[in-house]
Amino acid sequence: MKQFAGETFRCTFDFANFIECGQDTLEAYHMLKPYIAYVHVKDAIRETREIVPAGQGDGKLSEIFTLLDQSGYEGTLSLEPHLANFSGLNSLEKDAAVRAENDTERAFHVAYRALIQLLS
């Protein structure tokens, strides 16, 4: 990012992706803070790599949202729950675990309510 970042080249911060790769999200946030223009909101449990609603995993979402707010972040939040089986899941996640939920609309509502509670 130091080499290429600019007005038209920024980064997306995705809590669950960092967890799935074994990267501490708070450490990643501090490294990428000046470059973040977009935030994918999904959380995961480090031990199992299971995707869970925002605030229910190891992503430190509350702490990082507070830091984003304090920094004056005005970028985009994109709710990307991945809580249900959906077409294309296997293309997005290597060895994607089968989700217990098959109703994508219901899963999105769960994710939305978790995010609203977290931001309240």
Contacts in CASP RR format, 6 or more apart in sequence:
PFRMAT RR
TARGET T0000
AUTHOR 0000-0000-0000
METHOD contacts of the structure
MODEL  1
MKQFAGETFRCTFDFANFIECGQDTLEAYHMLKPYIAYVHVKDAIRETRE
IVPAGQGDGKLSEIFTLLDQSGYEGTLSLEPHLANFSGLNSLEKDAAVRA
ENDTERAFHVAYRALIQLLS
1 11 0 8 1.000
1 32 0 8 1.000
1 34 0 8 1.000
1 35 0 8 1.000
5 11 0 8 1.000
5 34 0 8 1.000
5 35 0 8 1.000
10 35 0 8 1.000
10 36 0 8 1.000
10 37 0 8 1.000
10 38 0 8 1.000
11 32 0 8 1.000
11 35 0 8 1.000
11 36 0 8 1.000
11 37 0 8 1.000
11 38 0 8 1.000
12 36 0 8 1.000
12 37 0 8 1.000
12 38 0 8 1.000
12 39 0 8 1.000
12 40 0 8 1.000
13 28 0 8 1.000
13 29 0 8 1.000
13 32 0 8 1.000
13 36 0 8 1.000
13 38 0 8 1.000
13 39 0 8 1.000
13 40 0 8 1.000
13 64 0 8 1.000
14 39 0 8 1.000
14 40 0 8 1.000
14 42 0 8 1.000
14 80 0 8 1.000
15 25 0 8 1.000
15 40 0 8 1.000
15 41 0 8 1.000
15 42 0 8 1.000
15 43 0 8 1.000
15 44 0 8 1.000
15 54 0 8 1.000
15 59 0 8 1.000
15 60 0 8 1.000
15 61 0 8 1.000
15 64 0 8 1.000
16 40 0 8 1.000
16 42 0 8 1.000
16 43 0 8 1.000
16 44 0 8 1.000
16 51 0 8 1.000
16 59 0 8 1.000
16 82 0 8 1.000
17 40 0 8 1.000
18 24 0 8 1.000
18 25 0 8 1.000
18 28 0 8 1.000
18 59 0 8 1.000
19 25 0 8 1.000
19 43 0 8 1.000
19 44 0 8 1.000
19 45 0 8 1.000
19 46 0 8 1.000
19 49 0 8 1.000
19 57 0 8 1.000
19 58 0 8 1.000
19 59 0 8 1.000
20 44 0 8 1.000
20 49 0 8 1.000
20 93 0 8 1.000
22 46 0 8 1.000
25 58 0 8 1.000
25 59 0 8 1.000
25 60 0 8 1.000
25 64 0 8 1.000
26 60 0 8 1.000
26 63 0 8 1.000
26 64 0 8 1.000
29 36 0 8 1.000
29 64 0 8 1.000
29 67 0 8 1.000
33 67 0 8 1.000
33 71 0 8 1.000
36 68 0 8 1.000
36 73 0 8 1.000
36 75 0 8 1.000
37 75 0 8 1.000
37 76 0 8 1.000
38 75 0 8 1.000
38 76 0 8 1.000
38 78 0 8 1.000
39 68 0 8 1.000
39 75 0 8 1.000
39 76 0 8 1.000
39 77 0 8 1.000
39 78 0 8 1.000
40 78 0 8 1.000
40 80 0 8 1.000
41 54 0 8 1.000
41 61 0 8 1.000
41 77 0 8 1.000
41 78 0 8 1.000
41 79 0 8 1.000
41 80 0 8 1.000
41 81 0 8 1.000
41 111 0 8 1.000
41 115 0 8 1.000
42 51 0 8 1.000
42 54 0 8 1.000
42 79 0 8 1.000
42 80 0 8 1.000
42 81 0 8 1.000
42 82 0 8 1.000
42 111 0 8 1.000
43 51 0 8 1.000
43 52 0 8 1.000
43 53 0 8 1.000
43 54 0 8 1.000
43 55 0 8 1.000
43 56 0 8 1.000
43 57 0 8 1.000
43 58 0 8 1.000
43 59 0 8 1.000
43 61 0 8 1.000
44 50 0 8 1.000
44 51 0 8 1.000
44 52 0 8 1.000
44 57 0 8 1.000
44 58 0 8 1.000
44 59 0 8 1.000
45 52 0 8 1.000
45 57 0 8 1.000
45 58 0 8 1.000
46 57 0 8 1.000
46 58 0 8 1.000
49 97 0 8 1.000
50 97 0 8 1.000
51 81 0 8 1.000
51 82 0 8 1.000
51 83 0 8 1.000
51 99 0 8 1.000
52 83 0 8 1.000
53 81 0 8 1.000
53 83 0 8 1.000
53 110 0 8 1.000
53 111 0 8 1.000
53 113 0 8 1.000
53 114 0 8 1.000
53 115 0 8 1.000
54 61 0 8 1.000
54 111 0 8 1.000
54 114 0 8 1.000
54 115 0 8 1.000
54 118 0 8 1.000
55 61 0 8 1.000
55 62 0 8 1.000
55 114 0 8 1.000
55 118 0 8 1.000
56 114 0 8 1.000
61 118 0 8 1.000
62 118 0 8 1.000
65 118 0 8 1.000
65 119 0 8 1.000
77 115 0 8 1.000
79 108 0 8 1.000
79 111 0 8 1.000
79 112 0 8 1.000
79 115 0 8 1.000
81 107 0 8 1.000
81 108 0 8 1.000
81 110 0 8 1.000
81 111 0 8 1.000
82 89 0 8 1.000
82 92 0 8 1.000
82 93 0 8 1.000
82 99 0 8 1.000
83 99 0 8 1.000
83 101 0 8 1.000
83 107 0 8 1.000
83 108 0 8 1.000
83 110 0 8 1.000
83 111 0 8 1.000
84 99 0 8 1.000
84 101 0 8 1.000
84 102 0 8 1.000
84 103 0 8 1.000
84 104 0 8 1.000
84 106 0 8 1.000
84 107 0 8 1.000
84 108 0 8 1.000
85 98 0 8 1.000
85 99 0 8 1.000
85 101 0 8 1.000
85 102 0 8 1.000
85 104 0 8 1.000
86 104 0 8 1.000
89 96 0 8 1.000
89 99 0 8 1.000
90 96 0 8 1.000
99 107 0 8 1.000
101 107 0 8 1.000
101 110 0 8 1.000
END
